[in-house]
Amino acid sequence: MLRMEPAPRGQGPAPVARLVRCADGPEPGPVTAYVERELPPGGISAYRAARGGGARSFVLWADEHRRERLATLVTVSAAGGVATYQVLGAHGELIGTVVREKAFWGRGLRTRWTVTPAGGREAVGLKGRILWWGVWWLLVPLQTLIVVLSLLGGDGDAARGPRRIVWRAGREAPLEFRSKDDALLVHAQGYDRRLAAALLAVVRTFDSPLLGTEWDDTKD
């Protein structure tokens, strides 16, 4: 199970503010990677402008002081509601590819995430279940009240649409994103944790605005 969380702070601000932690049970496990966005030449403003069209770029570090780069996620293309990302290793080798097809733009009514490890089988995941999306749309006239009550409850969770994703490759389900605890479960043995951590990080950049600012969309 991989979870993304703020990095602990000491006397001063941590050089890298986010980390992905791996755990096999309820107890916190070791850190898989420290994550931060990689800014283009135009800096923060250029990054935030490009992300509106689906572009993303960030680095996975082995430590919070950026001494060793584990992987990099880069945008290959982002247009027409479809964004393609590559996850590259420390020496530029391809670890895997992630494709996001926005709901109503791509091949269905739900957002489609396709993950393909280098040399492996692609796995396709659809955001949310049809049943729960049906319930969600039936409640559209009540959304304003739901949003207010949810935010008063402290987390905005009830106001979000369905977010669970199960990736399937044939009869297997190698990956699963659970919305309740924002965790990515890796069911496949030997799955590259760098690719899994990058997938979790990019999925979390598409959180609902009701939760506040997504981790990569800050102004500083």
C-alpha positions, 0 to 999 in steps of 0.5 A, spaced: 500 500 500 502 506 497 500 513 501 502 520 499 503 525 505 506 531 507 514 530 509 515 531 516 518 538 518 524 539 523 526 546 525 525 549 518 521 547 512 523 540 509 527 541 502 521 536 499 514 537 502 511 531 500 513 523 500 510 516 498 510 511 504 509 504 503 506 499 508 504 492 508 499 493 514 496 499 518 503 501 521 507 506 517 512 503 512 518 506 509 519 512 504 518 509 497 520 516 494 520 524 496 516 527 490 516 534 488 514 538 481 519 539 476 518 546 474 519 549 466 523 555 464 517 559 466 517 557 473 511 556 477 506 560 473 508 556 467 507 550 470 500 552 473 498 554 466 500 548 463 497 543 468 490 546 466 491 542 459 493 536 463 500 537 463 504 534 469 512 534 471 515 531 477 521 528 480 521 522 485 527 523 489 530 517 494 531 523 500 528 529 501 535 533 500 535 531 492 541 527 492 539 521 488 533 521 483 529 515 482 524 517 477 521 523 473 514 523 470 514 527 464 508 529 459 509 527 452 502 530 450 496 533 453 490 535 448 483 534 447 482 531 454 487 526 453 494 526 456 500 521 456 505 521 461 512 517 461 515 515 467 523 515 466 528 512 470 535 516 473 538 515 467 532 516 462 530 509 461 523 508 460 519 505 466 512 505 464 507 510 461 501 513 464 495 515 459 489 519 462 483 520 458 478 525 461 471 523 462 466 525 456 472 526 452 475 519 451 472 513 450 467 513 455 463 516 461 468 515 466 475 518 466 480 512 464 487 511 466 491 506 462 498 504 465 503 500 461 510 498 465 516 498 460 515 491 457 509 489 460 502 488 459 497 495 459 492 495 465 486 499 464 482 503 470 476 507 470 474 512 475 468 510 480 463 505 479 457 506 474 452 505 480 455 510 484 456 515 478 448 514 477 447 516 484 451 522 484 448 525 478 441 524 481 443 528 486 446 534 482 440 538 484 442 537 491 449 538 490 450 545 493 447 543 500 451 537 499 458 541 498 456 546 504 455 540 509 461 536 507 465 542 508 462 543 514 464 536 516 471 538 515 474 534 509 469 535 503 469 527 502 461 527 501 461 532 496 466 529 491 464 524 485 466 517 486 474 516 485 475 508 486 479 505 480 481 498 479 486 497 474 485 490 470 490 487 465 485 481 462 483 477 469 488 480 473 487 487 477 495 489 479 493 496 482 487 499 485 486 506 488 482 507 494 478 513 495 477 512 502 484 513 504 487 515 498 492 509 497 494 505 491 494 498 493 499 494 489 497 487 488 502 484 482 508 481 485 514 485 483 511 491 480 516 497 480 514 501 485 517 507 482 512 507 477 506 505 482 509 511 486 509 516 480 502 513 478 499 515 485 502 522 485 499 524 478 492 521 480 493 525 486 494 531 482 487 530 479 483 531 486 477 535 487 478 542 488 473 541 494 479 538 498 483 544 497 489 546 492 492 539 489 499 538 491 502 540 485 498 547 484 501 551 490 503 558 488 510 557 492 
